[in-house]
Amino acid sequence: MTDELTVRARYFELMNMNGAAHVYRQARASGMLAALLEGPMTASELARQCEIRERPTRLMLAALDAMGVVAGVDESFSLTALARMLIGGGYRALGDEYWAHLPTLLESDKPLQRMDDVGESESHYRSQAAALAWMLAPAAEAAATALGFGATTAEKSILDLGAGSAVWSLTMARRDESSTVTAVDWPAVLAVATSTAERFGLADRLTTLPGNFHQVELPAAAFDLAILGNVTHLESREGNLDVMKRARTSLRTGGRIVIFDVFPGQSKGDLNRTLYALGLALRTESGTVYAPEELEALLAEAGFAAAELVDLPVPPFAVGMMVAEASG
Ligand SMILES: C[S@@+](CC[C@H](N)C(=O)[O-])C[C@H]1O[C@@H](n2cnc3c(N)ncnc32)[C@H](O)[C@@H]1O
């Protein structure tokens, strides 16, 4: 595209993003989404139930339909899977709680929350882990394929550190009947991993190790694959080095470590990645999107061979995986 066209394309994109966010917010505030949760309705039924005017309700529904929030068939509108995910999850306000803190962040450089704090992370992630599983399911499938699970991999014993819902490890284990997963996280969060395993029919292949991944006792040379999924951006350099060293000790020589995180250079993730970095500043004290080279250097120090960065070309398009082998 020429510069002239790019500028106009960006202009319309930005106007649309803002307009769509306003429409979604007003659909919530007016009770439209809550009403549709009860079942499909026509625009006039919805307007009556929410005590709003019919003509703008129709216009709002058309925009919500174009956004993928509702689906209109024969004049009747229902919520889509996207709307149900938004309404039922922790991001029903599109993260407004965080974004409203932006002026304060600029003034004080202090976050709203400390999701990177060991005292806070359990309560935050117990409610977010299931939403993360939903968001990352396609990326987990892409990663399992890229790692050769179910086809060529001989990695049977998987350690998932800061597992959350354990979506990465359990998606891999689902491809290979003889593989097992050991998940480490806080007790309340591991309940989410257990329910993922039940949903996948893998409950008998999941072992949970509750506690701090810097302290929990891990068996030595016991695992073929260690996963750090969206953990490195929460940790300091020292914290990352410590957890990588612990992963190295628990891996057999020749085993692999896989880091999933938001990396630059992914298929089309620049806006995702930069907003993610800003979001981290809003909800953590020291959360950072590391450059791949920084993580590679830490991996080398922890006893891993040269790392490879692999694109995961599925939503959210900003998450990639770094893979490195445990050297002898
Ligand atoms: C961003 S979430 C990622 C969860 C999952 N790996 C994923 O990618 O969906 C980070 C996880 O690490 C866990 N966590 C953070 N610090 C931890 C620590 N010191 N010990 C154990 N778990 C920790 C959190 O409870 C949370 O489940």
The ligand as a Gaussian input file, in Angstrom:
#p B3LYP/6-31G(d) Opt

LIG

0 1
 C        0.102000     -15.422000      32.938000
 S       -0.312000     -16.853000      33.796000
 C        0.057000     -18.107000      32.603000
 C       -0.667000     -19.401000      32.852000
 C       -0.430000     -20.458000      31.766000
 N        0.937000     -20.926000      31.782000
 C       -0.821000     -19.911000      30.405000
 O        0.076000     -19.605000      29.586000
 O       -2.046000     -19.782000      30.185000
 C        1.021000     -17.047000      34.934000
 C        0.818000     -18.212000      35.891000
 O        1.951000     -18.362000      36.712000
 C        1.530000     -18.562000      38.053000
 N        2.597000     -18.074000      38.929000
 C        3.135000     -16.828000      38.949000
 N        4.138000     -16.774000      39.850000
 C        4.218000     -18.007000      40.407000
 C        5.067000     -18.584000      41.374000
 N        6.057000     -17.878000      41.965000
 N        4.898000     -19.893000      41.688000
 C        3.900000     -20.621000      41.105000
 N        3.077000     -20.131000      40.150000
 C        3.239000     -18.838000      39.820000
 C        0.250000     -17.768000      38.165000
 O       -0.567000     -18.210000      39.233000
 C       -0.372000     -18.006000      36.792000
 O       -1.186000     -19.156000      36.776000

